[in-house]
Amino acid sequence: MKIHRVPSSRLLGGFFLRLSVGAMLLATCSLLCMPVKKACAEDPLQELGRTAVLDTMLQNAVRQGLISGAVVLVGNRNGTLYAHAAGRAGFEPASRPLTVGTVFDVASLTKVFATTPAVVRLMDQGSLSLLDPLSRWFPEFKGKEITVLHLLTHTSGLHDGMLDPSAPLESAISRAASQSSGKPGTRFLYADINFILLGNLVRRISAFGLDGYCQEAFYQPLGMWSTSFNPVANGNTAATLGGRNGVLNGIVQDDNARLLGGVAGHAGLFSTAEDLGRFSRMLLHGGVLNGRQVLSARAVAQMTAPYFFRDGKIVRGLGWDRESPFSAPKGALFSEASYGHTGYSGSSVWIDPEANLYVVLLTTRLDYRNRRGFNRLRSDISTLAAALFAGHEKEAGVQMPQNAGP
């Protein structure tokens, strides 16, 4: 399926509404270079001019108070094509600047960079199947028709609630089992409880906690040295706003994930743009990176294949999003074969195997009420990245700005 290209005039019209006058001129100069990719690729200075609009977009989001900083990394199967950090790792003027190696709380990206691949790998090994009833592993669900597939696609009908601090996991399971959820598979309802159960399922099958399982199966073989649950405090972690808990640093933002000890199937993972890029490259290579196979090609294909709901208006993979109210990072130019996910803390990743492209966005998010503005930022970043880099076959190692002030 070919990528649908939006005419430059439409792109410019949409972006200019949100850019300053100076940025408009910069965007024009950058986008005018889009049709001559070969010439641009051969001239490093021209390359920097083409991507300056991405830098400006991040800095505008900082000035507008949407975020205090962000890291964007764009890559393909060969490696990184663009990496840039803007703004601060915290919320005070004296906070240190972000770098492309800053560690972020990636929130719900945990679902697809930890829990989903762990479950799919266990499936590939024959330890479970998509159609296994949940009651096979959780007797509390006896008599309910919920399957592993329903959890992975958010079609179980289960809904979220706060856990009991005195017995968080037990309360998650018992409260979910007592819900009257209707017939599973009939509607899409995004809920963390699906992945809280799946994270515990990994432990019950493998005898490893989700953190230990993912370290051994994925992060160590892929060289994702900065990716973990409950990271060691080393001064290189971006802050998050934790509501009544104030500013958090190295502590998961999600309340239920904290109650579960910082290791949960729905949230708790910390990572860097570079590490998430390595995982994305592995997926684009069909489960292999640098000669290390961590997932089979069949498992990657099964994990990212489409499942259709609401007469095709909602399209999900296993864990992964493809087309839904949460797919703002798909932008306007990624193909229908693309997939990704978002995180409440301000993170997102979108991957397009047809365009041979992925975009990682990690932010220190300030404004959680302006969802429309934040989703517009996610969408615009991906749209520009696809316009500049889709089909870009140059080798990895492009030297781009690594950080910039607000």
Steps between C-alpha positions, in 0.01 A plus 500: 500500500648832395534795733242768430687825438334823605582792268756745634246781491276314746792421728612860501150628565455278804840568649502876439193542717710381793843649428637848564573728205871418521428131518268530200785625288723223629232240431460629146872475429515153649197359324597644164798265513282191540476401131877501451592233752807378320661843483412571862639169621835575339536839672518489884422870533194460280398199710511713815285765325238244412466383859511844661120515490488197734735675740288815485179307563642355822624836620161659427330231711738591784429872464124435498520310832380170356827329600819605673708291261499217248715250316419392145677213329424387145654188350467210261635147472853635461497716812440860606422763237428790735530560874435822686437607859345834595421651837545371854482170685304661783255782563721766656699757299820356646418141400769333292449483122367184342724284282413214267629267772266626774293227668120554498203340671335367181167418670272291277780426254562229762206316343678457165870513590470252788170319556383432145832366366538287815155345450554451127838335561338258746233429240768432240658249739166321543443602863161655427274601211287798411183300555594374847226593746628732770363254757776254401744726682265692731236274659315812619377546141332159477173528309610810310584483129799734512803376305862613464402654166234713666755638746756579230245684284317680785176320417455317831240753616693547827537854631751667731490602864740584780662204675496424871836620639506215752467230230539665158539196274240294682252787484570553128417137426200467731340828396545422131356151545193639677417746222195452284678573173254382236599268218877518435610583147201719420646843577831681532566650844858608569582402859822448697353201687538288186876543514527479876359149459729422205807619692414263782430226244865523387609432859260207541620331180871581501574519875673832421369841592419713196813707565735202518338326205532804273858569605605147410288458187523847344691785660836334562517321162405824322748714694223709658715578802293799616164316499358360824230517762588690820814661353803575711510871582800642315404857415408420140125449541234740373242614752124445485215678675337260745188692601477505881843333509667807348800459272621142458845400380580134439167401660215388278228762455206257482338453842406134453843412362656652815268291718616193307862574588590684182478185286168460322373390163344837419766747620831525682757467224774764467699537179679736263423604144811311388391175668145523369652559158700178529186304585317664208781401264473142626131499407576643155754218455241234588624427851876522438753773576873479438481124464305446825153354454270581793167438325415280204380665180171317552463649848564854373248451219239363740558778751450777245224345284172697496187418700194701401230634733207740471451419131867570428512838675730355767800294387734346756791260497584287801572778747593738220272772368442541126194723463302627798430816701851451646693489172597867466871405450403333172490847350374563147756309296566164665353199321207287614754228584661720765455450874601661828390609846485799731579555867323738739829649621552648152662215309416339167652274237370434149650244260433459128641185336390615154677834528795343689467765770438548870449812710564517876370799698576534872400815690498656843131577474363806681144549381286188542172684439579609145468154348413637158813715489719216617355255247550762230867518597529120478329499162702788355832349610415172325364670190813709457727204572322293235517787249872542558619143549254241363685290243826667605760228445812670627710316753482545873721740688364834376637769728216719620474749789490306826354766726381856499373748751138607525 
